[in-house]
C-alpha cells in the first residue's frame, strides 16, 4: 500500500489516541486514511465542566521520573465540530451516564467519512 492511501472502513479508539493527540492534527490524518463511508468511533472521559482544551497531566503516579503528556478535553459539540472540520459527516458526540449515579460517564463520538 502506498503511504497516505485510504486503508480502512473503521477506526476505533477507547481512551487512547483521540484523547492524547491534538484533534486538529489527528482527525484529518484519520479522515485521509479512511475509505468513503468509513467510520471513526472513540471514547474517553468527558471534559470537566469549564476545563476545555489541552491539559497537562503526569503519567505513572508520583513514583519514578516525572513524565508528562497532554490530554484534549472538549464538549461533545466541540468534538462534532472538530470531526466535521476534518472531513467527517454525520458526527455525533454525547456523554453517556455512568451505570452508577455520581460516577463519571463516558464521552462517545462517532463520525462517518464523507
Buried (B, 14 or more C-beta within 10 A) or exposed (E): EEEEEBEEEEBEBEBEBBBBBEBEEBBBEBBBBBEEEBBBBBBBBBBEEEEEEEEEEEEEEEEEEEEEEBBBBBBBEBBBBBBBBBBBEEBBBBBEEEEEEEEEEBBBBBBBBE
